[in-house]
Amino acid sequence: MQLPIARLPLVSVPAAWFAILAAACGGTGTAYGGSGAGGNPYGTLQPSMGALSVQVATSSLGSFLSDGQGRTLYLFTRDSGATSSCSGGCSSVWPPLTSSTTVHVGAGAFASLLGTTSGGQRQITYNGHPLYYYVGDATPGQTNGEQLNQFGGLWYAVSPTGMQVTR
């Protein structure tokens, strides 16, 4: 039996749309099939969907690393070598790029610069820098995290050579 729309609370319509949108986008959860904290701000890719790709994108910022979906990847100046300094609240804003499968190198990136962190979560590194997303990048190609000073350090998009991109 369907209830007349007039009897439904106003909040149920936005809530229903949110539920539909979350289901269509894969919801939120762990990043790229990994099982670590932080998750992926763009939804979950299931491990069966294939391996992760790291490639080079270009915008007014210049050339920088992105994942296979065009989402900008960042480094954190507070990290020490391949050891991440971002956890807890930091990883909620800056989710780590993780993968439980092989990472493929796309156009413009160098396979010799790819690696992973040691420890429980398999975070992807590039030129020794752990890689992160920024939740403020709502769509692929955005670089809203560039040069932000958060969680005790600066955040930069990563150049194809593995260094920070600066405007």
Residue frames relative to the residue before (quaternion, step in Angstrom):
aa qw qx qy qz dx dy dz
M 1.0000 0.0000 0.0000 0.0000 0.00 0.00 0.00
Q 0.2654 -0.7667 0.5644 0.1523 3.56 -0.81 0.93
L 0.3700 -0.7037 0.5639 0.2235 3.53 -1.07 0.81
P 0.5329 -0.5933 0.4718 0.3761 3.58 -1.05 0.57
I 0.5893 -0.6024 0.4065 0.3529 3.57 -1.01 0.78
A 0.6125 0.5800 -0.3518 0.4057 3.59 1.01 -0.73
R 0.6829 0.4890 -0.2895 0.4591 3.62 1.13 -0.55
L 0.5800 0.5877 -0.3832 0.4139 3.60 1.19 -0.28
P 0.5010 -0.6283 0.4836 0.3469 3.59 -0.97 0.71
L 0.6043 -0.5920 0.3978 0.3552 3.57 -1.09 0.72
V 0.6445 0.5451 -0.3325 0.4207 3.58 1.01 -0.70
S 0.5947 0.6054 -0.3801 0.3679 3.61 1.10 -0.50
V 0.6175 0.5453 -0.3608 0.4372 3.61 1.03 -0.62
P 0.6865 0.4371 -0.3096 0.4917 3.67 0.77 -0.85
A 0.6327 0.5319 -0.3425 0.4466 3.58 1.01 -0.76
A 0.6473 0.5114 -0.3213 0.4650 3.57 0.99 -0.81
W 0.6514 0.5047 -0.3168 0.4696 3.60 0.95 -0.82
F 0.6280 0.5245 -0.3373 0.4656 3.57 1.02 -0.76
A 0.6513 0.5148 -0.3163 0.4590 3.58 0.94 -0.89
I 0.6530 0.5039 -0.3115 0.4718 3.58 0.97 -0.85
L 0.6593 0.5060 -0.3043 0.4655 3.57 0.95 -0.91
A 0.6492 0.5157 -0.3180 0.4598 3.60 0.93 -0.87
A 0.6615 0.4975 -0.3101 0.4678 3.57 0.96 -0.83
A 0.6691 0.5083 -0.2991 0.4521 3.58 0.96 -0.85
C 0.7237 0.4182 -0.2350 0.4961 3.55 1.06 -0.75
G 0.5752 -0.5914 0.3874 0.4115 3.58 1.19 -0.08
G 0.5023 -0.6673 0.4287 0.3444 3.60 1.21 0.08
T 0.4945 -0.5882 0.5084 0.3886 3.48 -1.23 -0.53
G 0.2419 0.7720 -0.5612 0.1749 3.55 -1.14 0.35
T 0.7929 -0.2892 0.2082 0.4944 3.50 -1.12 -0.61
A 0.5196 -0.6655 0.4507 0.2899 3.53 -1.11 0.68
Y 0.8867 -0.0970 0.0526 0.4489 3.52 -0.97 1.00
G 0.7577 -0.4179 0.2237 0.4486 3.52 0.73 1.04
G 0.5137 0.6199 -0.4378 0.4003 3.59 1.22 -0.02
S 0.3395 -0.7433 0.5359 0.2123 3.54 -1.21 0.13
G 0.4546 0.6976 -0.4474 0.3264 3.55 0.82 0.89
A 0.6698 -0.4692 0.3836 0.4290 3.52 -1.34 0.01
G 0.6531 0.5411 -0.3752 0.3740 3.51 -1.26 0.26
G 0.1021 -0.8319 0.5379 0.0907 3.56 0.64 -1.03
N 0.5006 -0.6361 0.5119 0.2877 3.47 -1.39 0.03
P 0.4011 -0.7512 0.4626 0.2467 3.62 -0.56 1.05
Y 0.6995 0.4661 -0.2632 0.4735 3.59 1.21 -0.26
G 0.6809 -0.4392 0.2930 0.5077 3.58 1.23 0.20
T 0.5282 -0.6461 0.4643 0.2966 3.52 -1.30 0.19
L 0.2029 -0.7171 0.6488 0.1541 3.54 -1.03 0.78
Q 0.3854 -0.7316 0.5139 0.2283 3.55 -0.72 1.01
P 0.6141 -0.5734 0.3851 0.3819 3.62 -1.04 0.66
S 0.6448 0.5373 -0.3328 0.4298 3.60 1.05 -0.65
M 0.5914 0.5937 -0.3652 0.4054 3.58 1.23 -0.26
G 0.6674 -0.5110 0.3043 0.4481 3.58 1.21 0.08
A 0.6620 -0.5346 0.3774 0.3653 3.49 -1.36 0.16
L 0.5682 -0.5829 0.4801 0.3270 3.49 -1.35 0.42
S 0.1805 -0.7705 0.6023 0.1048 3.56 -1.16 0.62
V 0.1414 -0.7390 0.6519 0.0938 3.55 -1.14 0.76
Q 0.0598 0.8033 -0.5819 0.1120 3.56 -0.72 1.13
V 0.5028 -0.6309 0.4935 0.3249 3.57 -1.30 -0.08
A 0.1234 -0.7570 0.6397 0.0496 3.54 -1.05 0.93
T 0.2157 -0.7695 0.5869 0.1299 3.56 -1.23 0.36
S 0.0878 0.7613 -0.6387 0.0691 3.55 -1.10 0.82
S 0.7547 -0.3274 0.2666 0.5021 3.58 -1.22 -0.36
L 0.5798 0.5751 -0.3614 0.4500 3.59 1.25 -0.38
G 0.5623 -0.5462 0.4068 0.4690 3.57 1.15 -0.65
S 0.6870 -0.4255 0.3547 0.4702 3.58 -1.15 -0.62
F 0.0918 0.7881 -0.5992 0.1072 3.56 -0.93 0.95
L 0.5818 -0.5876 0.4352 0.3563 3.55 -1.27 0.37
S 0.0124 0.7585 -0.6516 0.0023 3.51 -1.22 0.68
D 0.5137 -0.5882 0.4920 0.3847 3.54 -1.26 0.15
G 0.7444 -0.4236 0.2818 0.4325 3.58 -1.27 0.01
Q 0.6670 0.4689 -0.2926 0.4996 3.57 1.27 -0.29
G 0.5801 -0.6185 0.3575 0.3914 3.59 1.29 0.09
R 0.4667 0.6811 -0.4427 0.3498 3.59 1.24 0.24
T 0.4978 -0.7001 0.4392 0.2629 3.55 -0.75 1.12
L 0.2098 -0.7581 0.6081 0.1071 3.55 -1.12 0.84
Y 0.1911 -0.8088 0.5549 0.0363 3.55 -0.98 0.98
L 0.2531 -0.7020 0.6340 0.2030 3.52 -1.41 0.27
F 0.3214 -0.7304 0.5808 0.1609 3.56 -1.28 0.55
T 0.4119 -0.7479 0.4632 0.2376 3.60 -0.60 1.12
R 0.6135 0.5583 -0.3543 0.4318 3.60 1.18 -0.33
D 0.5165 0.6316 -0.4237 0.3936 3.60 1.21 -0.31
S 0.2653 -0.7442 0.5936 0.1530 3.52 -1.15 0.71
G 0.8051 -0.1106 0.0298 0.5819 3.55 -0.26 1.26
A 0.7830 -0.2841 0.2343 0.5013 3.56 -0.92 -0.92
T 0.5352 0.6098 -0.4118 0.4148 3.60 1.24 0.31
S 0.3622 -0.7520 0.5172 0.1894 3.55 -0.70 1.12
S 0.2190 -0.7576 0.6036 0.1172 3.55 -1.10 0.82
C 0.5965 0.5694 -0.3394 0.4526 3.57 1.30 0.14
S 0.2375 0.7430 -0.5946 0.1946 3.56 -0.59 1.21
G 0.7565 0.3733 -0.2652 0.4670 3.56 -1.27 0.06
G 0.8449 -0.0341 0.0695 0.5293 3.55 -0.84 -1.07
C 0.5941 0.5751 -0.3594 0.4326 3.57 1.07 -0.68
S 0.7174 0.4458 -0.2716 0.4613 3.60 0.82 -0.92
S 0.5533 0.5693 -0.4060 0.4527 3.59 1.26 -0.10
V 0.7083 0.4100 -0.2358 0.5241 3.58 1.12 -0.71
W 0.7764 0.2014 -0.0753 0.5925 3.56 1.11 -0.81
P 0.1017 -0.8297 0.5459 0.0574 3.63 0.35 1.16
P 0.4473 -0.6941 0.4909 0.2777 3.58 -0.91 0.87
L 0.4346 -0.6386 0.5616 0.2966 3.54 -1.21 0.57
T 0.0521 0.8044 -0.5859 0.0832 3.56 -0.48 1.21
S 0.0071 -0.7839 0.6208 0.0097 3.53 -1.24 0.41
S 0.2579 -0.7504 0.5866 0.1620 3.53 -1.05 0.79
T 0.6851 0.4161 -0.2723 0.5324 3.56 1.32 0.07
T 0.7207 -0.4082 0.3305 0.4525 3.53 -1.33 -0.09
V 0.2771 -0.7321 0.5983 0.1715 3.56 -1.09 0.75
H 0.2505 -0.7750 0.5676 0.1206 3.55 -0.79 1.07
V 0.3599 -0.7096 0.5653 0.2180 3.54 -1.15 0.67
G 0.2222 -0.7861 0.5684 0.0983 3.53 -0.75 1.12
A 0.8041 -0.3099 0.2261 0.4542 3.51 -1.38 -0.12
G 0.8485 0.2127 -0.1799 0.4500 3.55 -0.94 1.01
A 0.6502 0.4868 -0.3247 0.4846 3.61 1.21 -0.30
F 0.3668 -0.7369 0.5346 0.1913 3.57 -1.25 0.48
A 0.4561 -0.7065 0.4792 0.2515 3.57 -0.69 1.15
S 0.6355 0.5573 -0.3325 0.4184 3.59 1.01 -0.74
L 0.6831 0.4813 -0.2880 0.4677 3.62 1.20 -0.39
L 0.5697 0.5977 -0.3824 0.4146 3.61 1.26 -0.18
G 0.1364 0.7686 -0.6176 0.0956 3.54 -1.13 0.71
T 0.3405 -0.7057 0.5669 0.2542 3.54 -1.30 -0.31
T 0.5173 -0.6003 0.5032 0.3447 3.52 -1.30 0.40
S 0.4268 -0.6488 0.5466 0.3132 3.54 -1.26 0.31
G 0.5653 0.5927 -0.4363 0.3724 3.55 -1.17 0.38
G 0.8005 -0.3547 0.2288 0.4255 3.53 -1.36 -0.19
Q 0.7745 0.2929 -0.1651 0.5358 3.57 0.83 -0.91
R 0.3401 -0.7500 0.5351 0.1884 3.58 -0.85 0.96
Q 0.0007 0.8120 -0.5809 0.0575 3.55 0.13 1.33
I 0.4328 -0.7027 0.5086 0.2456 3.55 -0.96 0.92
T 0.1351 -0.7719 0.6176 0.0676 3.56 -1.05 0.84
Y 0.1134 -0.7500 0.6456 0.0887 3.53 -1.32 0.40
N 0.8216 -0.0484 -0.0443 0.5663 3.55 -0.63 1.20
G 0.7212 -0.4638 0.2292 0.4607 3.56 1.06 0.83
H 0.6185 0.5331 -0.3475 0.4610 3.62 1.26 -0.01
P 0.4121 -0.6680 0.5487 0.2880 3.62 -0.83 0.90
L 0.3091 -0.7746 0.5311 0.1500 3.58 -1.01 0.84
Y 0.0981 -0.7972 0.5956 -0.0023 3.54 -1.11 0.83
Y 0.3576 -0.6379 0.6260 0.2710 3.50 -1.45 0.28
Y 0.2705 -0.7138 0.6062 0.2234 3.56 -1.34 0.09
V 0.4483 -0.7187 0.4589 0.2682 3.61 -0.71 1.05
G 0.6103 0.5638 -0.3504 0.4323 3.61 1.18 -0.35
D 0.5806 0.5152 -0.3858 0.4986 3.59 1.27 -0.01
A 0.1943 -0.8401 0.5007 0.0767 3.56 -0.06 1.32
T 0.8000 0.1536 -0.0763 0.5750 3.59 1.09 -0.60
P 0.6507 -0.5096 0.3785 0.4167 3.58 -1.18 0.44
G 0.7751 0.3454 -0.2702 0.4549 3.56 -1.09 0.79
Q 0.5612 0.5895 -0.4071 0.4145 3.60 1.19 -0.25
T 0.1427 -0.7823 0.6038 0.0556 3.57 -1.15 0.72
N 0.1410 0.8396 -0.5096 0.1247 3.58 0.94 0.92
G 0.6433 0.5348 -0.3238 0.4419 3.59 1.20 -0.32
E 0.4447 0.7254 -0.4357 0.2937 3.58 1.27 -0.22
Q 0.8745 0.0070 -0.0833 0.4778 3.53 -0.91 1.14
L 0.3476 0.7143 -0.5329 0.2916 3.59 1.07 0.62
N 0.2677 -0.7284 0.6106 0.1578 3.55 -1.14 0.73
Q 0.2685 0.7590 -0.5385 0.2488 3.56 -0.14 1.33
F 0.8513 0.1459 -0.1288 0.4873 3.53 -1.22 0.69
G 0.7404 -0.4705 0.2213 0.4259 3.54 0.98 0.91
G 0.7861 0.2105 -0.1492 0.5617 3.59 1.18 0.28
L 0.5231 -0.6141 0.4909 0.3291 3.53 -1.36 0.07
W 0.2700 -0.7481 0.5922 0.1297 3.53 -1.22 0.68
Y 0.0081 -0.8030 0.5945 -0.0407 3.55 -0.92 0.96
A 0.4994 -0.5703 0.5474 0.3546 3.52 -1.23 0.54
V 0.4097 -0.7244 0.5105 0.2163 3.58 -1.13 0.68
S 0.3857 -0.7217 0.5309 0.2204 3.58 -0.85 1.01
P 0.6655 -0.5003 0.3619 0.4193 3.62 -1.21 0.28
T 0.6670 0.4748 -0.3066 0.4855 3.62 1.17 -0.44
G 0.5763 -0.6236 0.3665 0.3804 3.58 1.28 -0.02
M 0.5672 0.5634 -0.3916 0.4556 3.57 1.25 0.26
Q 0.6240 -0.5391 0.3980 0.4020 3.57 -1.26 0.20
V 0.3508 -0.6919 0.5898 0.2244 3.55 -1.15 0.72
T 0.0302 -0.7859 0.6174 0.0174 3.56 -0.90 0.87
R 0.4967 -0.6646 0.4757 0.2922 3.53 -1.08 0.76
